[in-house]
């Protein structure tokens, strides 16, 4: 399972715009909020190509969770 996850995430990362800044946490790709839709589209496209299924991608803004 981990090998599949790594293959999928690496493929997604290779398809992101070269100037996009990101970091990963497990199976999450963390980007600026304004880049979220681009990442979602890439992840959905890669899942279709690799597995023949469109996955459900959740965009979450957790930056506000930690503001006090």
Secondary structure as the mmCIF struct_conf table of DSSP 4:
data_model
#
loop_
_struct_conf.conf_type_id
_struct_conf.id
_struct_conf.beg_label_comp_id
_struct_conf.beg_label_asym_id
_struct_conf.beg_label_seq_id
_struct_conf.end_label_comp_id
_struct_conf.end_label_asym_id
_struct_conf.end_label_seq_id
HELX_RH_AL_P HELX_RH_AL_P1 UNK A 2 UNK A 15
BEND BEND1 UNK A 16 UNK A 16
TURN_TY1_P TURN_TY1_P1 UNK A 18 UNK A 19
STRN STRN1 UNK A 23 UNK A 25
TURN_TY1_P TURN_TY1_P2 UNK A 26 UNK A 27
STRN STRN2 UNK A 28 UNK A 30
HELX_RH_3T_P HELX_RH_3T_P1 UNK A 33 UNK A 35
HELX_RH_AL_P HELX_RH_AL_P2 UNK A 36 UNK A 51
BEND BEND2 UNK A 52 UNK A 53
HELX_LH_PP_P HELX_LH_PP_P1 UNK A 54 UNK A 56
HELX_RH_3T_P HELX_RH_3T_P2 UNK A 63 UNK A 66
#
